[in-house]
Amino acid sequence: MFRGQYEHTIDPKGRVSIPSRFREVLSTKGDGRLVITHFDNHLVAYPFDEWRIFEEKMAALPSTNDEVASFIRYLVAGAVDCEVDKQGRVLIPPPLRDSGGLTSEVVLAGALKKFEVWDKIRWYDERKKTLENFDSIKGALAGLGL
């Protein structure tokens, strides 16, 4: 599982270093390939095997539902297979960098079976919103025994 948050920079070619703890998860979860796509105002990165499971779940949804079809179109059309290089970096293609609003400073945040890639300013804005709404969020998750 992916846990923690790590601040990194994107180099001029669009490469970002994957934290060593995330690389450990990738090496135990498969072959080091990632599928990266846009989601809302950030990017999500799935180990290839986890992405395939997610694709199967999406394929089981009712494609005649316009909202489902739009969601799948948005997520899958933007998805890119990416490999982690020998230096532990991944190249994020320009269209994904643009859709994620990524600048030179990013945060890679663990999100269980995937991790997220956020522009640093957006990340801290999102964290602030979460803290402001934390009481209602706790209520929604009461069944977890937190």
Disulfide bonds with the S-S distance in Angstrom:
none
